[in-house]
């Protein structure tokens, strides 16, 4: 519903888990930090599309994983 406080609480409760998850995929602190920021921007922008079918963290992890895999593919193409 665009509740800023709810988003801040969601971030506070989940960002560490999402960061560790991203770091395990990209194995680079700076990339993981960038992807963490990008993940939560997408969460904020697309929160209205979230379908309550379980835990919101699973949805966030899916967004983070997709962004990380795209980053890895792009890096592979560039090299």
C-alpha positions in Angstrom: 0.0 0.0 0.0 3.0 2.3 -0.2 3.5 2.4 3.6 7.0 3.8 4.0 7.3 2.6 7.6 6.4 -0.9 6.6 9.0 -0.9 3.9 11.6 0.3 6.3 10.7 -2.4 8.7 10.8 -5.1 6.0 14.2 -3.8 4.9 15.6 -3.8 8.5 14.3 -7.3 9.1 15.6 -8.8 5.8 18.5 -6.9 4.3 21.3 -9.0 6.1 19.9 -12.3 4.8 19.5 -10.9 1.3 23.0 -9.5 1.4 24.6 -12.8 2.5 22.5 -14.6 -0.2 23.7 -12.2 -2.9 27.3 -12.5 -1.7 27.1 -16.3 -2.0 26.2 -15.9 -5.6 28.4 -13.1 -6.9 31.3 -13.5 -4.4 32.1 -9.8 -4.5 31.2 -7.4 -1.7 30.7 -4.4 -4.0 28.5 -6.3 -6.4 26.5 -7.8 -3.6 26.0 -4.3 -2.1 24.9 -2.9 -5.5 22.6 -5.8 -6.1 21.1 -5.4 -2.6 20.2 -1.8 -3.3 18.8 -2.8 -6.7 16.8 -5.6 -5.1 15.1 -3.3 -2.7 14.4 -0.7 -5.3 12.6 -3.3 -7.3 10.7 -4.5 -4.2 9.6 -1.0 -3.5 8.6 -0.3 -7.1 6.7 -3.6 -7.5 5.3 -4.2 -4.0 1.8 -3.8 -5.5 2.5 -6.9 -7.6 3.4 -9.1 -4.7 0.9 -12.0 -4.3 0.6 -13.2 -0.7 1.3 -16.9 -1.2 3.8 -17.4 1.5 6.7 -15.5 2.9 7.6 -12.2 1.4 11.3 -13.1 1.9 11.0 -15.8 -0.7 9.8 -13.2 -3.2 12.6 -10.9 -2.3 15.1 -13.8 -2.7 13.7 -14.5 -6.1 14.2 -10.9 -7.2 17.7 -10.9 -5.7 18.7 -14.2 -7.4 17.4 -13.0 -10.8 19.3 -9.8 -10.6 22.5 -11.6 -9.5 22.2 -14.1 -12.3 21.7 -11.3 -14.8 24.8 -9.5 -13.4 26.9 -12.7 -13.8 25.7 -13.3 -17.4 26.5 -9.7 -18.3 30.0 -10.0 -16.8 30.5 -13.2 -18.6 29.5 -11.6 -21.9 31.8 -8.6 -21.3 34.8 -10.8 -20.8 
